[in-house]
Amino acid sequence: MTRAELWAAAGDEDEQRQGFRLAFEAAPLTLEQIWIRYFGIGGESGLIEVDAYVYGVLSFPARERDLLAHALNETLNTLGVNGRRASYSRALRPRPDESGRATDQ
């Protein structure tokens, strides 16, 4: 996979960003707290880049968006916070096709 393909959006990046921001803004957390968890699970961007992504200034590849969503969701779960969660770039479980077999999308 080329670097350009890695940075291409898998799914709707703006929709995923908006969902993340809504979940984050409703959470009792700072972006730095989310970034620390994101970085700890393998995220590669710095806090400034994450901030720029969240507010629509920077584009992120699907992998980084998903790691960021996972960091937020995992933190909310750990704290026992109910409510909105961030979405992922694609379904975590493959959807069955018409024959009942699982497909990637």
Backbone bond lengths (Angstrom), bond angles and torsions (degrees), N, CA, C in turn:
res aa  C-N    CA-C-N  psi(-1)  N-CA   C-N-CA  omega(-1)  CA-C   N-CA-C  phi
1 M - - - 1.451 - - 1.528 108.63 -
2 T 1.322 116.05 132.76 1.459 120.22 -178.75 1.524 110.80 -77.96
3 R 1.316 116.10 163.23 1.471 121.03 177.88 1.529 110.40 -60.09
4 A 1.318 117.63 -39.39 1.471 121.14 179.08 1.525 110.52 -62.46
5 E 1.339 117.00 -39.61 1.467 120.38 178.92 1.525 111.14 -67.01
6 L 1.335 116.62 -36.12 1.455 119.86 177.66 1.527 111.45 -61.76
7 W 1.331 116.46 -35.39 1.455 120.51 -177.91 1.515 112.63 -87.49
8 A 1.318 117.41 -6.98 1.467 119.98 177.41 1.526 109.21 -71.51
9 A 1.294 116.17 144.24 1.467 120.86 -178.93 1.524 110.01 -73.62
10 A 1.315 116.53 127.49 1.461 121.83 171.43 1.519 105.57 -99.23
11 G 1.286 117.30 98.01 1.450 121.03 -171.15 1.513 108.83 99.62
12 D 1.281 117.48 -170.79 1.447 121.89 -176.44 1.528 110.20 -92.02
13 E 1.310 116.31 101.70 1.462 121.45 -176.68 1.531 112.00 -60.77
14 D 1.319 117.46 -42.06 1.466 119.32 -179.65 1.521 111.73 -63.26
15 E 1.327 116.25 -40.54 1.465 120.55 178.17 1.527 110.66 -64.70
16 Q 1.330 116.28 -42.89 1.456 120.42 178.96 1.531 110.03 -64.57
17 R 1.325 117.37 -42.31 1.466 121.80 178.57 1.528 110.78 -60.83
18 Q 1.320 116.73 -45.46 1.455 120.74 -179.24 1.524 110.84 -62.58
19 G 1.332 116.60 -43.20 1.463 120.26 177.80 1.518 112.17 -62.52
20 F 1.335 115.86 -40.38 1.468 119.68 177.20 1.523 109.90 -62.17
21 R 1.318 115.77 -48.22 1.469 119.61 -176.70 1.530 111.52 -61.92
22 L 1.323 117.49 -41.17 1.463 120.35 178.59 1.530 111.31 -63.56
23 A 1.327 116.74 -43.47 1.471 120.44 178.58 1.527 110.25 -66.20
24 F 1.328 116.63 -41.85 1.461 120.72 -179.73 1.527 111.30 -64.85
25 E 1.331 117.06 -44.83 1.460 120.21 -177.33 1.524 112.09 -67.12
26 A 1.325 117.85 -24.29 1.464 121.21 177.80 1.530 111.66 -86.48
27 A 1.310 117.34 -8.51 1.461 122.10 -175.52 1.534 111.26 -90.97
28 P 1.326 116.21 152.12 1.466 120.13 177.39 1.527 111.37 -86.73
29 L 1.336 115.83 51.66 1.462 121.32 -174.12 1.516 110.88 -134.36
30 T 1.320 115.09 156.69 1.465 119.86 172.11 1.529 108.49 -96.02
31 L 1.306 116.32 159.72 1.465 119.73 177.11 1.525 110.35 -63.95
32 E 1.310 117.45 -32.40 1.460 120.46 177.97 1.536 110.88 -62.64
33 Q 1.326 117.72 -39.60 1.465 120.60 177.61 1.527 110.88 -62.92
34 I 1.317 117.09 -41.55 1.466 121.12 178.18 1.520 109.97 -67.30
35 W 1.320 116.56 -42.55 1.464 120.69 -179.55 1.526 111.17 -60.68
36 I 1.326 117.40 -41.51 1.465 120.44 179.69 1.528 110.12 -59.53
37 R 1.315 117.20 -44.14 1.475 120.73 178.57 1.531 109.47 -66.35
38 Y 1.341 117.29 -44.92 1.472 122.98 178.59 1.528 110.33 -56.41
39 F 1.303 116.51 -48.13 1.462 121.24 -179.13 1.531 110.15 -64.42
40 G 1.318 116.38 -39.04 1.461 121.41 -179.64 1.524 114.29 -65.82
41 I 1.333 117.08 -24.86 1.473 119.36 179.08 1.521 112.17 -100.11
42 G 1.332 116.23 11.99 1.467 119.20 173.17 1.510 116.44 112.98
43 G 1.332 118.42 3.78 1.454 120.79 177.06 1.518 110.76 -62.00
44 E 1.313 117.12 143.24 1.459 121.09 -173.40 1.519 114.61 -106.88
45 S 1.316 118.86 -6.61 1.459 121.36 -176.42 1.522 111.06 -97.41
46 G 1.324 114.57 150.67 1.452 120.53 177.69 1.518 111.72 -78.87
47 L 1.314 115.63 170.56 1.455 121.60 -178.29 1.531 111.87 -58.83
48 I 1.314 118.01 -39.50 1.470 120.78 -179.83 1.524 110.67 -65.10
49 E 1.339 117.19 -40.31 1.463 120.40 178.24 1.530 111.12 -67.03
50 V 1.322 117.16 -39.58 1.463 120.44 178.03 1.527 109.72 -63.12
51 D 1.310 116.94 -44.20 1.463 121.20 177.20 1.531 110.29 -58.68
52 A 1.325 116.92 -44.17 1.463 120.96 179.20 1.527 111.29 -64.01
53 Y 1.322 117.46 -38.77 1.465 120.80 176.78 1.528 110.42 -63.67
54 V 1.323 117.13 -49.69 1.468 121.81 -175.87 1.528 111.03 -57.28
55 Y 1.317 116.97 -36.18 1.464 120.20 -177.15 1.533 113.41 -100.77
56 G 1.351 116.15 17.67 1.453 121.64 168.75 1.508 117.30 80.84
57 V 1.324 117.67 15.10 1.458 120.68 -178.83 1.529 111.59 -91.32
58 L 1.321 117.00 -25.37 1.461 122.60 -174.72 1.518 109.78 -130.29
59 S 1.315 116.08 143.48 1.460 121.84 176.53 1.527 108.86 -94.10
60 F 1.326 116.58 144.73 1.466 122.27 177.83 1.516 109.04 -121.69
61 P 1.341 116.91 147.00 1.471 119.22 172.64 1.531 109.64 -68.60
62 A 1.306 116.03 159.34 1.460 121.63 -177.00 1.528 112.15 -54.64
63 R 1.314 117.83 -40.93 1.465 121.07 -179.05 1.523 110.86 -59.42
64 E 1.315 117.32 -46.10 1.467 120.98 -178.99 1.533 111.14 -68.65
65 R 1.327 116.76 -38.55 1.473 120.14 176.71 1.520 110.30 -61.84
66 D 1.332 116.16 -42.05 1.455 120.44 -179.01 1.527 111.60 -68.67
67 L 1.314 117.70 -38.52 1.463 120.41 175.95 1.522 110.87 -63.27
68 L 1.306 116.71 -40.50 1.462 121.09 178.59 1.527 110.46 -65.60
69 A 1.320 117.21 -44.36 1.467 121.27 177.16 1.521 110.07 -61.14
70 H 1.319 116.35 -42.98 1.463 120.25 -179.50 1.528 110.89 -64.68
71 A 1.316 117.02 -40.77 1.463 120.50 178.59 1.525 111.01 -60.51
72 L 1.324 117.25 -43.29 1.460 120.78 178.46 1.531 110.33 -65.91
73 N 1.317 116.88 -50.57 1.462 120.74 -177.57 1.528 111.89 -60.96
74 E 1.325 116.30 -42.95 1.458 121.08 -179.78 1.534 110.70 -63.99
75 T 1.316 116.88 -40.93 1.462 120.81 179.09 1.524 110.71 -65.45
76 L 1.319 116.90 -43.30 1.467 120.64 178.29 1.526 110.60 -62.27
77 N 1.330 116.71 -41.99 1.463 120.73 178.12 1.529 111.22 -62.76
78 T 1.324 116.48 -43.91 1.459 121.58 180.00 1.528 111.26 -60.81
79 L 1.330 115.76 -38.58 1.461 120.47 -179.78 1.530 112.86 -81.59
80 G 1.330 116.93 -7.76 1.460 120.77 -178.63 1.517 113.38 72.30
81 V 1.318 116.17 27.29 1.460 120.94 -179.62 1.524 109.16 -83.37
82 N 1.319 116.70 126.34 1.462 121.57 175.74 1.520 108.87 -88.62
83 G 1.310 115.89 159.01 1.458 119.80 175.18 1.512 113.05 124.30
84 R 1.301 114.44 -159.77 1.461 123.64 -174.43 1.526 111.43 -59.65
85 R 1.331 114.36 144.11 1.453 122.06 174.68 1.522 109.08 -123.86
86 A 1.321 115.71 156.50 1.465 121.94 176.88 1.523 108.98 -76.84
87 S 1.320 116.06 145.45 1.468 120.76 179.62 1.526 110.22 -93.28
88 Y 1.319 114.51 165.47 1.460 122.28 178.55 1.525 109.49 -104.20
89 S 1.307 116.30 166.47 1.463 120.21 -176.04 1.525 112.57 -69.84
90 R 1.307 117.18 -22.22 1.465 121.26 175.54 1.512 108.35 -151.80
91 A 1.312 115.63 166.51 1.459 120.81 -179.43 1.525 110.05 -60.85
92 L 1.302 116.78 139.98 1.462 120.45 179.01 1.516 111.73 -72.90
93 R 1.320 116.10 -31.33 1.460 121.13 176.24 1.511 108.51 -106.01
94 P 1.331 117.36 134.28 1.465 119.10 177.63 1.521 111.19 -59.96
95 R 1.330 115.99 141.98 1.466 121.40 176.88 1.518 109.28 -82.05
96 P 1.329 118.08 139.22 1.464 118.95 177.34 1.531 110.17 -72.60
97 D 1.326 115.94 142.26 1.463 118.87 174.53 1.532 107.54 -83.53
98 E 1.311 117.10 -173.33 1.467 120.75 -175.90 1.526 112.89 -61.77
99 S 1.331 117.27 -26.15 1.462 120.23 -179.18 1.529 111.59 -84.69
100 G 1.358 116.82 -5.04 1.450 120.48 179.90 1.517 113.36 94.85
101 R 1.341 117.10 -4.92 1.471 120.24 179.24 1.523 108.73 -81.55
102 A 1.336 115.82 146.86 1.465 120.77 178.47 1.527 109.82 -72.24
103 T 1.336 115.11 140.85 1.461 121.61 175.31 1.507 107.97 -126.63
104 D 1.336 117.17 161.83 1.478 120.74 178.19 1.511 110.77 -68.34
105 Q 1.292 119.43 -36.08 1.466 122.08 178.90 1.447 111.02 -160.67
